[in-house]
């Protein structure tokens, strides 16, 4: 259930960035490539294992997500066929804002999943 919830959240954000042309995917559609889909699954699987020490702390995890998530997308664009659809500054602000929201929501999803 944790993996499905995080995957749905991530794909929703990635599709939204495609629709708003913040990111341009290689298929010229709003749907992200398959490899991005698999990264969300791997990220969700890491939460109860390697990221458990930080995901329980709301502020720390949100900050971690805001910085780490933004950097992962910036590097991912450099290593793939995904492109920025707008000015890099706007992309960074959008990604940081989105990942701050992800951090807060994933923290709550994780706590809900732990209670379970």
Secondary structure as GFF3:
##gff-version 3
##sequence-region A 1 116
A	DSSP	alpha_helix	2	19	.	.	.	ID=ss1
A	DSSP	beta_strand	23	24	.	.	.	ID=ss2
A	DSSP	alpha_helix	34	47	.	.	.	ID=ss3
A	DSSP	alpha_helix	52	55	.	.	.	ID=ss4
A	DSSP	alpha_helix	58	79	.	.	.	ID=ss5
A	DSSP	beta_strand	83	84	.	.	.	ID=ss6
A	DSSP	alpha_helix	88	115	.	.	.	ID=ss7
###
